[in-house]
């Protein structure tokens, strides 16, 4: 199954994540299909950059977002856009 999840690329105590599309069986630091955004939780207001079109396209293809990605995109209102269409 294909999942949309976070891939940690930051240093110790300085987390930074890429939002990627990957096979569920691949390791966290392993290969991925496509990078669709980034997530920086450190600032007071976390920074999220995501390509909304690619995210919606992968959801329509059957990719399942992880719980953390659901929470991040839900706060942005992307999950509402998907449920509405």
PyMOL Python script that loads the backbone (N, CA, C, O; Angstrom):
from pymol import cmd

cmd.read_pdbstr("""\
ATOM      1  N   UNK A   1       0.847  -1.171   0.000  1.00  0.00           N
ATOM      2  CA  UNK A   1       0.000   0.000   0.000  1.00  0.00           C
ATOM      3  C   UNK A   1       0.896   1.240   0.000  1.00  0.00           C
ATOM      4  O   UNK A   1       1.971   1.235   0.601  1.00  0.00           O
ATOM      5  N   UNK A   2       0.461   2.272  -0.659  1.00  0.00           N
ATOM      6  CA  UNK A   2       1.197   3.532  -0.737  1.00  0.00           C
ATOM      7  C   UNK A   2       0.701   4.452   0.369  1.00  0.00           C
ATOM      8  O   UNK A   2      -0.503   4.594   0.583  1.00  0.00           O
ATOM      9  N   UNK A   3       1.657   5.083   1.078  1.00  0.00           N
ATOM     10  CA  UNK A   3       1.326   5.971   2.185  1.00  0.00           C
ATOM     11  C   UNK A   3       1.937   7.350   1.952  1.00  0.00           C
ATOM     12  O   UNK A   3       2.989   7.482   1.327  1.00  0.00           O
ATOM     13  N   UNK A   4       1.266   8.359   2.458  1.00  0.00           N
ATOM     14  CA  UNK A   4       1.816   9.710   2.495  1.00  0.00           C
ATOM     15  C   UNK A   4       2.249   9.908   3.936  1.00  0.00           C
ATOM     16  O   UNK A   4       1.425   9.858   4.849  1.00  0.00           O
ATOM     17  N   UNK A   5       3.548  10.135   4.144  1.00  0.00           N
ATOM     18  CA  UNK A   5       4.064  10.192   5.509  1.00  0.00           C
ATOM     19  C   UNK A   5       5.226  11.171   5.608  1.00  0.00           C
ATOM     20  O   UNK A   5       5.640  11.776   4.619  1.00  0.00           O
ATOM     21  N   UNK A   6       5.744  11.310   6.834  1.00  0.00           N
ATOM     22  CA  UNK A   6       6.858  12.207   7.090  1.00  0.00           C
ATOM     23  C   UNK A   6       8.172  11.451   7.039  1.00  0.00           C
ATOM     24  O   UNK A   6       8.258  10.297   7.459  1.00  0.00           O
ATOM     25  N   UNK A   7       9.196  12.117   6.519  1.00  0.00           N
ATOM     26  CA  UNK A   7      10.551  11.571   6.504  1.00  0.00           C
ATOM     27  C   UNK A   7      11.435  12.581   7.210  1.00  0.00           C
ATOM     28  O   UNK A   7      11.562  13.720   6.760  1.00  0.00           O
ATOM     29  N   UNK A   8      12.054  12.170   8.324  1.00  0.00           N
ATOM     30  CA  UNK A   8      12.884  13.085   9.098  1.00  0.00           C
ATOM     31  C   UNK A   8      14.221  13.294   8.405  1.00  0.00           C
ATOM     32  O   UNK A   8      14.902  12.333   8.050  1.00  0.00           O
ATOM     33  N   UNK A   9      14.591  14.553   8.214  1.00  0.00           N
ATOM     34  CA  UNK A   9      15.878  14.880   7.595  1.00  0.00           C
ATOM     35  C   UNK A   9      16.663  15.871   8.448  1.00  0.00           C
ATOM     36  O   UNK A   9      17.779  16.236   8.078  1.00  0.00           O
ATOM     37  N   UNK A  10      16.124  16.310   9.561  1.00  0.00           N
ATOM     38  CA  UNK A  10      16.796  17.278  10.412  1.00  0.00           C
ATOM     39  C   UNK A  10      17.834  16.631  11.311  1.00  0.00           C
ATOM     40  O   UNK A  10      17.903  15.408  11.426  1.00  0.00           O
ATOM     41  N   UNK A  11      18.635  17.465  11.940  1.00  0.00           N
ATOM     42  CA  UNK A  11      19.656  16.992  12.870  1.00  0.00           C
ATOM     43  C   UNK A  11      19.033  16.692  14.236  1.00  0.00           C
ATOM     44  O   UNK A  11      17.847  16.926  14.468  1.00  0.00           O
ATOM     45  N   UNK A  12      19.868  16.170  15.122  1.00  0.00           N
ATOM     46  CA  UNK A  12      19.399  15.857  16.470  1.00  0.00           C
ATOM     47  C   UNK A  12      18.931  17.145  17.156  1.00  0.00           C
ATOM     48  O   UNK A  12      19.640  18.152  17.140  1.00  0.00           O
ATOM     49  N   UNK A  13      17.764  17.112  17.742  1.00  0.00           N
ATOM     50  CA  UNK A  13      17.121  18.232  18.438  1.00  0.00           C
ATOM     51  C   UNK A  13      16.769  19.402  17.514  1.00  0.00           C
ATOM     52  O   UNK A  13      16.428  20.483  17.993  1.00  0.00           O
ATOM     53  N   UNK A  14      16.847  19.201  16.212  1.00  0.00           N
ATOM     54  CA  UNK A  14      16.424  20.206  15.229  1.00  0.00           C
ATOM     55  C   UNK A  14      15.603  19.499  14.160  1.00  0.00           C
ATOM     56  O   UNK A  14      16.062  19.345  13.028  1.00  0.00           O
ATOM     57  N   UNK A  15      14.396  19.068  14.506  1.00  0.00           N
ATOM     58  CA  UNK A  15      13.625  18.282  13.548  1.00  0.00           C
ATOM     59  C   UNK A  15      13.186  19.086  12.329  1.00  0.00           C
ATOM     60  O   UNK A  15      12.838  20.262  12.430  1.00  0.00           O
ATOM     61  N   UNK A  16      13.212  18.436  11.203  1.00  0.00           N
ATOM     62  CA  UNK A  16      12.701  18.971   9.946  1.00  0.00           C
ATOM     63  C   UNK A  16      12.248  17.763   9.144  1.00  0.00           C
ATOM     64  O   UNK A  16      12.959  16.760   9.084  1.00  0.00           O
ATOM     65  N   UNK A  17      11.089  17.841   8.533  1.00  0.00           N
ATOM     66  CA  UNK A  17      10.517  16.686   7.861  1.00  0.00           C
ATOM     67  C   UNK A  17      10.169  17.000   6.416  1.00  0.00           C
ATOM     68  O   UNK A  17       9.820  18.131   6.078  1.00  0.00           O
ATOM     69  N   UNK A  18      10.268  15.993   5.578  1.00  0.00           N
ATOM     70  CA  UNK A  18       9.744  16.067   4.220  1.00  0.00           C
ATOM     71  C   UNK A  18       8.457  15.256   4.199  1.00  0.00           C
ATOM     72  O   UNK A  18       8.373  14.202   4.829  1.00  0.00           O
ATOM     73  N   UNK A  19       7.464  15.741   3.484  1.00  0.00           N
ATOM     74  CA  UNK A  19       6.221  14.985   3.301  1.00  0.00           C
ATOM     75  C   UNK A  19       6.401  14.218   2.006  1.00  0.00           C
ATOM     76  O   UNK A  19       6.547  14.811   0.938  1.00  0.00           O
ATOM     77  N   UNK A  20       6.391  12.891   2.105  1.00  0.00           N
ATOM     78  CA  UNK A  20       6.702  12.053   0.956  1.00  0.00           C
ATOM     79  C   UNK A  20       5.600  11.042   0.694  1.00  0.00           C
ATOM     80  O   UNK A  20       4.764  10.766   1.554  1.00  0.00           O
ATOM     81  N   UNK A  21       5.621  10.500  -0.513  1.00  0.00           N
ATOM     82  CA  UNK A  21       4.761   9.385  -0.895  1.00  0.00           C
ATOM     83  C   UNK A  21       5.691   8.185  -1.004  1.00  0.00           C
ATOM     84  O   UNK A  21       6.660   8.219  -1.762  1.00  0.00           O
ATOM     85  N   UNK A  22       5.403   7.122  -0.253  1.00  0.00           N
ATOM     86  CA  UNK A  22       6.294   5.965  -0.222  1.00  0.00           C
ATOM     87  C   UNK A  22       5.500   4.690  -0.026  1.00  0.00           C
ATOM     88  O   UNK A  22       4.355   4.712   0.427  1.00  0.00           O
ATOM     89  N   UNK A  23       6.125   3.585  -0.372  1.00  0.00           N
ATOM     90  CA  UNK A  23       5.534   2.282  -0.104  1.00  0.00           C
ATOM     91  C   UNK A  23       5.536   2.079   1.412  1.00  0.00           C
ATOM     92  O   UNK A  23       6.483   2.471   2.093  1.00  0.00           O
ATOM     93  N   UNK A  24       4.501   1.484   1.923  1.00  0.00           N
ATOM     94  CA  UNK A  24       4.350   1.283   3.358  1.00  0.00           C
ATOM     95  C   UNK A  24       5.498   0.463   3.940  1.00  0.00           C
ATOM     96  O   UNK A  24       5.869   0.656   5.098  1.00  0.00           O
ATOM     97  N   UNK A  25       6.059  -0.444   3.155  1.00  0.00           N
ATOM     98  CA  UNK A  25       7.100  -1.339   3.656  1.00  0.00           C
ATOM     99  C   UNK A  25       8.487  -0.705   3.669  1.00  0.00           C
ATOM    100  O   UNK A  25       9.404  -1.267   4.266  1.00  0.00           O
ATOM    101  N   UNK A  26       8.666   0.441   3.032  1.00  0.00           N
ATOM    102  CA  UNK A  26       9.965   1.114   2.998  1.00  0.00           C
ATOM    103  C   UNK A  26      10.271   1.716   4.368  1.00  0.00           C
ATOM    104  O   UNK A  26       9.362   2.149   5.077  1.00  0.00           O
ATOM    105  N   UNK A  27      11.558   1.743   4.738  1.00  0.00           N
ATOM    106  CA  UNK A  27      11.943   2.295   6.029  1.00  0.00           C
ATOM    107  C   UNK A  27      11.785   3.812   6.011  1.00  0.00           C
ATOM    108  O   UNK A  27      11.624   4.421   4.954  1.00  0.00           O
ATOM    109  N   UNK A  28      11.835   4.413   7.204  1.00  0.00           N
ATOM    110  CA  UNK A  28      11.648   5.856   7.315  1.00  0.00           C
ATOM    111  C   UNK A  28      12.720   6.611   6.541  1.00  0.00           C
ATOM    112  O   UNK A  28      12.432   7.643   5.935  1.00  0.00           O
ATOM    113  N   UNK A  29      13.925   6.121   6.552  1.00  0.00           N
ATOM    114  CA  UNK A  29      15.024   6.779   5.837  1.00  0.00           C
ATOM    115  C   UNK A  29      15.243   6.159   4.459  1.00  0.00           C
ATOM    116  O   UNK A  29      16.203   6.509   3.774  1.00  0.00           O
ATOM    117  N   UNK A  30      14.379   5.257   4.051  1.00  0.00           N
ATOM    118  CA  UNK A  30      14.555   4.538   2.796  1.00  0.00           C
ATOM    119  C   UNK A  30      14.043   5.288   1.584  1.00  0.00           C
ATOM    120  O   UNK A  30      13.838   6.501   1.616  1.00  0.00           O
ATOM    121  N   UNK A  31      13.844   4.541   0.524  1.00  0.00           N
ATOM    122  CA  UNK A  31      13.425   5.137  -0.743  1.00  0.00           C
ATOM    123  C   UNK A  31      11.976   5.623  -0.679  1.00  0.00           C
ATOM    124  O   UNK A  31      11.187   5.185   0.158  1.00  0.00           O
ATOM    125  N   UNK A  32      11.657   6.536  -1.585  1.00  0.00           N
ATOM    126  CA  UNK A  32      10.300   7.061  -1.671  1.00  0.00           C
ATOM    127  C   UNK A  32       9.961   7.320  -3.120  1.00  0.00           C
ATOM    128  O   UNK A  32      10.850   7.380  -3.969  1.00  0.00           O
ATOM    129  N   UNK A  33       8.682   7.473  -3.410  1.00  0.00           N
ATOM    130  CA  UNK A  33       8.207   7.677  -4.771  1.00  0.00           C
ATOM    131  C   UNK A  33       8.316   9.148  -5.166  1.00  0.00           C
ATOM    132  O   UNK A  33       8.837   9.474  -6.233  1.00  0.00           O
ATOM    133  N   UNK A  34       7.819  10.037  -4.296  1.00  0.00           N
ATOM    134  CA  UNK A  34       7.801  11.458  -4.632  1.00  0.00           C
ATOM    135  C   UNK A  34       7.755  12.289  -3.361  1.00  0.00           C
ATOM    136  O   UNK A  34       7.125  11.900  -2.377  1.00  0.00           O
ATOM    137  N   UNK A  35       8.424  13.435  -3.387  1.00  0.00           N
ATOM    138  CA  UNK A  35       8.343  14.392  -2.293  1.00  0.00           C
ATOM    139  C   UNK A  35       7.295  15.430  -2.662  1.00  0.00           C
ATOM    140  O   UNK A  35       7.357  16.021  -3.740  1.00  0.00           O
ATOM    141  N   UNK A  36       6.325  15.657  -1.764  1.00  0.00           N
ATOM    142  CA  UNK A  36       5.263  16.599  -2.094  1.00  0.00           C
ATOM    143  C   UNK A  36       5.226  17.811  -1.164  1.00  0.00           C
ATOM    144  O   UNK A  36       4.388  18.695  -1.340  1.00  0.00           O
ATOM    145  N   UNK A  37       6.125  17.866  -0.174  1.00  0.00           N
ATOM    146  CA  UNK A  37       6.134  19.031   0.698  1.00  0.00           C
ATOM    147  C   UNK A  37       7.145  18.915   1.823  1.00  0.00           C
ATOM    148  O   UNK A  37       7.910  17.954   1.905  1.00  0.00           O
ATOM    149  N   UNK A  38       7.126  19.941   2.704  1.00  0.00           N
ATOM    150  CA  UNK A  38       8.005  19.969   3.868  1.00  0.00           C
ATOM    151  C   UNK A  38       7.217  20.411   5.091  1.00  0.00           C
ATOM    152  O   UNK A  38       6.157  21.027   4.980  1.00  0.00           O
ATOM    153  N   UNK A  39       7.766  20.078   6.278  1.00  0.00           N
ATOM    154  CA  UNK A  39       7.132  20.441   7.547  1.00  0.00           C
ATOM    155  C   UNK A  39       8.225  20.784   8.541  1.00  0.00           C
ATOM    156  O   UNK A  39       9.103  19.966   8.813  1.00  0.00           O
ATOM    157  N   UNK A  40       8.172  21.995   9.086  1.00  0.00           N
ATOM    158  CA  UNK A  40       9.136  22.450  10.091  1.00  0.00           C
ATOM    159  C   UNK A  40       8.374  22.753  11.375  1.00  0.00           C
ATOM    160  O   UNK A  40       7.696  23.777  11.453  1.00  0.00           O
ATOM    161  N   UNK A  41       8.469  21.879  12.394  1.00  0.00           N
ATOM    162  CA  UNK A  41       7.687  22.069  13.619  1.00  0.00           C
ATOM    163  C   UNK A  41       8.311  23.035  14.623  1.00  0.00           C
ATOM    164  O   UNK A  41       7.670  23.351  15.626  1.00  0.00           O
ATOM    165  N   UNK A  42       9.525  23.516  14.397  1.00  0.00           N
ATOM    166  CA  UNK A  42      10.241  24.303  15.399  1.00  0.00           C
ATOM    167  C   UNK A  42       9.707  25.715  15.631  1.00  0.00           C
ATOM    168  O   UNK A  42       9.596  26.107  16.793  1.00  0.00           O
ATOM    169  N   UNK A  43       9.369  26.502  14.617  1.00  0.00           N
ATOM    170  CA  UNK A  43       8.898  27.872  14.903  1.00  0.00           C
ATOM    171  C   UNK A  43       7.626  27.864  15.754  1.00  0.00           C
ATOM    172  O   UNK A  43       6.972  26.832  15.899  1.00  0.00           O
ATOM    173  N   UNK A  44       7.285  29.029  16.313  1.00  0.00           N
ATOM    174  CA  UNK A  44       6.068  29.114  17.128  1.00  0.00           C
ATOM    175  C   UNK A  44       4.852  28.647  16.340  1.00  0.00           C
ATOM    176  O   UNK A  44       4.009  27.908  16.850  1.00  0.00           O
ATOM    177  N   UNK A  45       4.778  29.086  15.101  1.00  0.00           N
ATOM    178  CA  UNK A  45       3.725  28.589  14.211  1.00  0.00           C
ATOM    179  C   UNK A  45       4.423  27.668  13.204  1.00  0.00           C
ATOM    180  O   UNK A  45       5.149  28.152  12.335  1.00  0.00           O
ATOM    181  N   UNK A  46       4.218  26.363  13.305  1.00  0.00           N
ATOM    182  CA  UNK A  46       4.920  25.429  12.409  1.00  0.00           C
ATOM    183  C   UNK A  46       4.717  25.778  10.933  1.00  0.00           C
ATOM    184  O   UNK A  46       3.627  26.166  10.514  1.00  0.00           O
ATOM    185  N   UNK A  47       5.786  25.632  10.162  1.00  0.00           N
ATOM    186  CA  UNK A  47       5.745  25.941   8.735  1.00  0.00           C
ATOM    187  C   UNK A  47       5.448  24.681   7.940  1.00  0.00           C
ATOM    188  O   UNK A  47       6.138  23.671   8.082  1.00  0.00           O
ATOM    189  N   UNK A  48       4.422  24.742   7.108  1.00  0.00           N
ATOM    190  CA  UNK A  48       4.047  23.625   6.246  1.00  0.00           C
ATOM    191  C   UNK A  48       3.985  24.123   4.813  1.00  0.00           C
ATOM    192  O   UNK A  48       3.239  25.048   4.493  1.00  0.00           O
ATOM    193  N   UNK A  49       4.778  23.497   3.956  1.00  0.00           N
ATOM    194  CA  UNK A  49       4.735  23.780   2.522  1.00  0.00           C
ATOM    195  C   UNK A  49       4.364  22.476   1.842  1.00  0.00           C
ATOM    196  O   UNK A  49       5.109  21.499   1.914  1.00  0.00           O
ATOM    197  N   UNK A  50       3.221  22.455   1.185  1.00  0.00           N
ATOM    198  CA  UNK A  50       2.782  21.224   0.527  1.00  0.00           C
ATOM    199  C   UNK A  50       2.155  21.573  -0.815  1.00  0.00           C
ATOM    200  O   UNK A  50       1.436  22.564  -0.941  1.00  0.00           O
ATOM    201  N   UNK A  51       2.433  20.756  -1.800  1.00  0.00           N
ATOM    202  CA  UNK A  51       1.834  20.920  -3.119  1.00  0.00           C
ATOM    203  C   UNK A  51       0.437  20.296  -3.045  1.00  0.00           C
ATOM    204  O   UNK A  51       0.285  19.075  -3.096  1.00  0.00           O
ATOM    205  N   UNK A  52      -0.571  21.152  -2.926  1.00  0.00           N
ATOM    206  CA  UNK A  52      -1.940  20.678  -2.715  1.00  0.00           C
ATOM    207  C   UNK A  52      -2.429  19.810  -3.866  1.00  0.00           C
ATOM    208  O   UNK A  52      -3.119  18.815  -3.642  1.00  0.00           O
ATOM    209  N   UNK A  53      -2.077  20.176  -5.102  1.00  0.00           N
ATOM    210  CA  UNK A  53      -2.537  19.394  -6.250  1.00  0.00           C
ATOM    211  C   UNK A  53      -1.978  17.977  -6.222  1.00  0.00           C
ATOM    212  O   UNK A  53      -2.701  17.014  -6.477  1.00  0.00           O
ATOM    213  N   UNK A  54      -0.689  17.853  -5.912  1.00  0.00           N
ATOM    214  CA  UNK A  54      -0.083  16.524  -5.843  1.00  0.00           C
ATOM    215  C   UNK A  54      -0.671  15.713  -4.696  1.00  0.00           C
ATOM    216  O   UNK A  54      -0.908  14.514  -4.839  1.00  0.00           O
ATOM    217  N   UNK A  55      -0.910  16.372  -3.545  1.00  0.00           N
ATOM    218  CA  UNK A  55      -1.494  15.684  -2.400  1.00  0.00           C
ATOM    219  C   UNK A  55      -2.868  15.119  -2.759  1.00  0.00           C
ATOM    220  O   UNK A  55      -3.150  13.950  -2.496  1.00  0.00           O
ATOM    221  N   UNK A  56      -3.713  15.942  -3.352  1.00  0.00           N
ATOM    222  CA  UNK A  56      -5.064  15.506  -3.724  1.00  0.00           C
ATOM    223  C   UNK A  56      -4.996  14.418  -4.789  1.00  0.00           C
ATOM    224  O   UNK A  56      -5.771  13.462  -4.750  1.00  0.00           O
ATOM    225  N   UNK A  57      -4.069  14.557  -5.745  1.00  0.00           N
ATOM    226  CA  UNK A  57      -3.902  13.554  -6.796  1.00  0.00           C
ATOM    227  C   UNK A  57      -3.526  12.193  -6.209  1.00  0.00           C
ATOM    228  O   UNK A  57      -4.069  11.169  -6.624  1.00  0.00           O
ATOM    229  N   UNK A  58      -2.602  12.175  -5.249  1.00  0.00           N
ATOM    230  CA  UNK A  58      -2.194  10.901  -4.635  1.00  0.00           C
ATOM    231  C   UNK A  58      -3.316  10.292  -3.796  1.00  0.00           C
ATOM    232  O   UNK A  58      -3.469   9.071  -3.765  1.00  0.00           O
ATOM    233  N   UNK A  59      -4.094  11.120  -3.123  1.00  0.00           N
ATOM    234  CA  UNK A  59      -5.237  10.617  -2.346  1.00  0.00           C
ATOM    235  C   UNK A  59      -6.249   9.965  -3.292  1.00  0.00           C
ATOM    236  O   UNK A  59      -6.791   8.902  -2.987  1.00  0.00           O
ATOM    237  N   UNK A  60      -6.501  10.598  -4.430  1.00  0.00           N
ATOM    238  CA  UNK A  60      -7.443  10.033  -5.399  1.00  0.00           C
ATOM    239  C   UNK A  60      -6.931   8.729  -5.990  1.00  0.00           C
ATOM    240  O   UNK A  60      -7.723   7.863  -6.364  1.00  0.00           O
ATOM    241  N   UNK A  61      -5.596   8.582  -6.079  1.00  0.00           N
ATOM    242  CA  UNK A  61      -5.010   7.336  -6.581  1.00  0.00           C
ATOM    243  C   UNK A  61      -5.058   6.217  -5.545  1.00  0.00           C
ATOM    244  O   UNK A  61      -4.789   5.060  -5.868  1.00  0.00           O
ATOM    245  N   UNK A  62      -5.402   6.558  -4.298  1.00  0.00           N
ATOM    246  CA  UNK A  62      -5.540   5.532  -3.268  1.00  0.00           C
ATOM    247  C   UNK A  62      -4.489   5.556  -2.178  1.00  0.00           C
ATOM    248  O   UNK A  62      -4.476   4.669  -1.325  1.00  0.00           O
ATOM    249  N   UNK A  63      -3.604   6.549  -2.179  1.00  0.00           N
ATOM    250  CA  UNK A  63      -2.588   6.647  -1.126  1.00  0.00           C
ATOM    251  C   UNK A  63      -3.268   7.011   0.195  1.00  0.00           C
ATOM    252  O   UNK A  63      -4.201   7.813   0.227  1.00  0.00           O
ATOM    253  N   UNK A  64      -2.787   6.413   1.275  1.00  0.00           N
ATOM    254  CA  UNK A  64      -3.348   6.657   2.598  1.00  0.00           C
ATOM    255  C   UNK A  64      -2.414   7.561   3.393  1.00  0.00           C
ATOM    256  O   UNK A  64      -1.238   7.227   3.540  1.00  0.00           O
ATOM    257  N   UNK A  65      -2.890   8.698   3.915  1.00  0.00           N
ATOM    258  CA  UNK A  65      -2.018   9.550   4.732  1.00  0.00           C
ATOM    259  C   UNK A  65      -1.818   8.937   6.120  1.00  0.00           C
ATOM    260  O   UNK A  65      -2.727   8.315   6.670  1.00  0.00           O
ATOM    261  N   UNK A  66      -0.623   9.120   6.676  1.00  0.00           N
ATOM    262  CA  UNK A  66      -0.359   8.657   8.034  1.00  0.00           C
ATOM    263  C   UNK A  66      -1.125   9.550   9.005  1.00  0.00           C
ATOM    264  O   UNK A  66      -1.655  10.588   8.610  1.00  0.00           O
ATOM    265  N   UNK A  67      -1.184   9.151  10.265  1.00  0.00           N
ATOM    266  CA  UNK A  67      -1.916   9.932  11.261  1.00  0.00           C
ATOM    267  C   UNK A  67      -1.340  11.340  11.409  1.00  0.00           C
ATOM    268  O   UNK A  67      -2.088  12.312  11.517  1.00  0.00           O
ATOM    269  N   UNK A  68      -0.020  11.447  11.413  1.00  0.00           N
ATOM    270  CA  UNK A  68       0.607  12.767  11.564  1.00  0.00           C
ATOM    271  C   UNK A  68       0.325  13.651  10.349  1.00  0.00           C
ATOM    272  O   UNK A  68       0.077  14.847  10.504  1.00  0.00           O
ATOM    273  N   UNK A  69       0.360  13.084   9.152  1.00  0.00           N
ATOM    274  CA  UNK A  69       0.070  13.872   7.947  1.00  0.00           C
ATOM    275  C   UNK A  69      -1.405  14.265   7.929  1.00  0.00           C
ATOM    276  O   UNK A  69      -1.737  15.372   7.504  1.00  0.00           O
ATOM    277  N   UNK A  70      -2.294  13.386   8.380  1.00  0.00           N
ATOM    278  CA  UNK A  70      -3.719  13.730   8.476  1.00  0.00           C
ATOM    279  C   UNK A  70      -3.926  14.926   9.383  1.00  0.00           C
ATOM    280  O   UNK A  70      -4.705  15.827   9.071  1.00  0.00           O
ATOM    281  N   UNK A  71      -3.224  14.932  10.511  1.00  0.00           N
ATOM    282  CA  UNK A  71      -3.356  16.028  11.462  1.00  0.00           C
ATOM    283  C   UNK A  71      -2.824  17.334  10.872  1.00  0.00           C
ATOM    284  O   UNK A  71      -3.452  18.383  11.016  1.00  0.00           O
ATOM    285  N   UNK A  72      -1.679  17.272  10.214  1.00  0.00           N
ATOM    286  CA  UNK A  72      -1.078  18.476   9.617  1.00  0.00           C
ATOM    287  C   UNK A  72      -1.969  19.026   8.508  1.00  0.00           C
ATOM    288  O   UNK A  72      -2.255  20.223   8.485  1.00  0.00           O
ATOM    289  N   UNK A  73      -2.407  18.174   7.596  1.00  0.00           N
ATOM    290  CA  UNK A  73      -3.228  18.640   6.476  1.00  0.00           C
ATOM    291  C   UNK A  73      -4.635  19.009   6.932  1.00  0.00           C
ATOM    292  O   UNK A  73      -5.282  19.861   6.324  1.00  0.00           O
ATOM    293  N   UNK A  74      -5.106  18.376   7.991  1.00  0.00           N
ATOM    294  CA  UNK A  74      -6.415  18.722   8.525  1.00  0.00           C
ATOM    295  C   UNK A  74      -6.439  20.142   9.068  1.00  0.00           C
ATOM    296  O   UNK A  74      -7.431  20.856   8.918  1.00  0.00           O
ATOM    297  N   UNK A  75      -5.335  20.551   9.705  1.00  0.00           N
ATOM    298  CA  UNK A  75      -5.268  21.910  10.237  1.00  0.00           C
ATOM    299  C   UNK A  75      -5.188  22.940   9.110  1.00  0.00           C
ATOM    300  O   UNK A  75      -5.554  24.100   9.302  1.00  0.00           O
ATOM    301  N   UNK A  76      -4.710  22.521   7.934  1.00  0.00           N
ATOM    302  CA  UNK A  76      -4.640  23.413   6.769  1.00  0.00           C
ATOM    303  C   UNK A  76      -5.952  23.447   5.996  1.00  0.00           C
ATOM    304  O   UNK A  76      -6.163  24.341   5.176  1.00  0.00           O
ATOM    305  N   UNK A  77      -6.829  22.492   6.244  1.00  0.00           N
ATOM    306  CA  UNK A  77      -8.107  22.424   5.541  1.00  0.00           C
ATOM    307  C   UNK A  77      -8.063  21.569   4.282  1.00  0.00           C
ATOM    308  O   UNK A  77      -9.034  21.544   3.525  1.00  0.00           O
ATOM    309  N   UNK A  78      -6.951  20.863   4.039  1.00  0.00           N
ATOM    310  CA  UNK A  78      -6.860  20.027   2.837  1.00  0.00           C
ATOM    311  C   UNK A  78      -7.790  18.814   2.912  1.00  0.00           C
ATOM    312  O   UNK A  78      -8.378  18.423   1.904  1.00  0.00           O
ATOM    313  N   UNK A  79      -7.920  18.236   4.065  1.00  0.00           N
ATOM    314  CA  UNK A  79      -8.786  17.057   4.193  1.00  0.00           C
ATOM    315  C   UNK A  79     -10.240  17.436   3.916  1.00  0.00           C
ATOM    316  O   UNK A  79     -11.001  16.631   3.378  1.00  0.00           O
ATOM    317  N   UNK A  80     -10.632  18.671   4.284  1.00  0.00           N
ATOM    318  CA  UNK A  80     -11.992  19.130   4.003  1.00  0.00           C
ATOM    319  C   UNK A  80     -12.223  19.255   2.496  1.00  0.00           C
ATOM    320  O   UNK A  80     -13.301  18.924   2.004  1.00  0.00           O
ATOM    321  N   UNK A  81     -11.198  19.740   1.755  1.00  0.00           N
ATOM    322  CA  UNK A  81     -11.310  19.858   0.308  1.00  0.00           C
ATOM    323  C   UNK A  81     -11.505  18.492  -0.338  1.00  0.00           C
ATOM    324  O   UNK A  81     -12.286  18.351  -1.280  1.00  0.00           O
ATOM    325  N   UNK A  82     -10.801  17.493   0.165  1.00  0.00           N
ATOM    326  CA  UNK A  82     -10.901  16.149  -0.391  1.00  0.00           C
ATOM    327  C   UNK A  82     -12.260  15.543  -0.095  1.00  0.00           C
ATOM    328  O   UNK A  82     -12.875  14.926  -0.964  1.00  0.00           O
ATOM    329  N   UNK A  83     -12.725  15.718   1.131  1.00  0.00           N
ATOM    330  CA  UNK A  83     -14.019  15.166   1.508  1.00  0.00           C
ATOM    331  C   UNK A  83     -15.171  15.850   0.778  1.00  0.00           C
ATOM    332  O   UNK A  83     -16.207  15.227   0.541  1.00  0.00           O
ATOM    333  N   UNK A  84     -15.004  17.119   0.419  1.00  0.00           N
ATOM    334  CA  UNK A  84     -16.044  17.870  -0.282  1.00  0.00           C
ATOM    335  C   UNK A  84     -16.159  17.447  -1.739  1.00  0.00           C
ATOM    336  O   UNK A  84     -17.244  17.501  -2.319  1.00  0.00           O
ATOM    337  N   UNK A  85     -15.034  17.020  -2.339  1.00  0.00           N
ATOM    338  CA  UNK A  85     -15.098  16.659  -3.760  1.00  0.00           C
ATOM    339  C   UNK A  85     -15.391  15.204  -3.981  1.00  0.00           C
ATOM    340  O   UNK A  85     -15.474  14.758  -5.125  1.00  0.00           O
TER     341      UNK A  85
END
""", "prot")
cmd.dss("prot")
cmd.show_as("cartoon", "prot")
cmd.util.cbc("prot")
cmd.orient("prot")
